[in-house]
Structures are given as C-alpha cells and as structure tokens.
Amino acid sequence: MAEKRKYKKRYCKYCESKVDFMDYKEVGALRFSLSERYKIMPRRLTGNCKRHQDMITVVIKRARAAALVPYTVTRKAVVTAPFENLR
C-alpha cells in the first residue's frame, strides 16, 4: 500500500508575533499574503489561521480601494519585480 505523505505543519506567523491589528497603509507587510499577480494567497499556502486570514483579506481589500495595491495584473502586462513598486 502507498504510504501517506507527511507535510510540514505551517504556523501562523501573525499568531507567533501576537498581531492584534493590521493597518492597510503598511503595504510592505501585505506582500507575503499576495501572489505575483496581486491575488490573495489562500490559507493552505500561507499557513495563516482563520482569524488572521480574515483580517488580511479585509486589509488588502481596503488597500485596493485606496489604490495602494492594484487589483490584478493581466498576463500581458508582466512585471519583473512586482513588489518593488509597493514601498
């Protein structure tokens, strides 16, 4: 029989650093939760807990509405270093 694969347990980095509040104006902190095309990364990839993932989605959506983070990038407009613009 095939053995069950063992995956590395991912931990929420926001729980470890005891973050209670996230600000949408700190765009540099959001880049760990965004993909190269500025999409929100899912919990299974980032390892965030549900509470912090919900906080991150609200913060990213507020930053998008304030035009600090773009909504998405098309395939044709490829950016070489997408997070260099977010400073």
C-alpha positions in Angstrom: 0.0 0.0 0.0 1.0 3.6 -0.6 2.2 5.4 2.4 0.5 8.6 3.5 2.5 11.7 2.6 3.7 13.8 5.6 3.6 17.5 5.1 5.3 20.2 7.1 3.0 21.9 9.6 2.6 25.5 8.7 2.2 28.0 11.5 0.5 31.4 11.5 3.3 34.0 11.7 0.9 36.6 12.9 -0.1 34.4 15.9 3.6 33.9 16.7 4.3 37.7 16.7 0.9 38.4 18.5 -0.6 40.7 16.0 -4.0 42.1 17.0 -4.3 44.9 14.4 -3.2 45.3 10.8 -3.1 48.6 9.0 -3.9 48.8 5.3 -1.3 51.6 4.8 1.6 49.2 5.6 1.7 47.7 2.1 5.1 46.1 2.6 3.7 43.8 5.2 1.0 42.6 2.8 3.3 41.3 0.2 3.6 37.9 2.0 -0.1 37.4 1.5 -0.2 38.4 -2.2 0.8 36.4 -5.2 2.9 37.8 -8.1 -0.3 38.9 -9.8 -1.5 40.6 -6.6 -4.1 38.0 -5.8 -4.8 37.0 -2.1 -3.0 33.8 -1.2 -5.1 31.1 0.4 -4.7 29.9 4.0 -3.4 26.5 2.9 -0.4 28.1 1.2 0.4 30.8 3.7 -0.4 28.8 6.9 -2.4 31.6 8.5 -5.1 30.9 11.0 -8.7 31.8 10.1 -8.8 34.9 12.3 -5.7 36.5 10.7 -6.6 35.4 7.2 -9.9 37.3 7.6 -8.0 40.3 8.9 -5.6 40.1 5.9 -8.4 39.9 3.3 -10.1 43.0 4.8 -6.9 44.9 4.9 -6.0 44.0 1.3 -9.4 45.0 0.1 -9.1 48.3 1.8 -5.7 48.9 0.3 -7.1 48.1 -3.1 -9.9 50.6 -2.6 -7.4 53.2 -1.6 -5.3 52.4 -4.7 -2.3 51.3 -2.7 -2.4 47.8 -4.2 -3.6 47.0 -7.7 -6.5 44.6 -8.1 -4.9 42.2 -10.5 -2.2 42.2 -13.2 -3.0 40.8 -16.6 -0.8 38.2 -18.2 0.2 40.6 -21.0 1.5 43.2 -18.6 4.1 41.1 -16.9 6.0 42.8 -14.1 9.6 41.6 -13.5 9.6 42.6 -9.8 6.0 43.1 -8.7 6.7 44.2 -5.1 9.3 46.8 -5.9 6.5 49.3 -6.6 4.9 48.7 -3.2 7.0 50.8 -0.8 
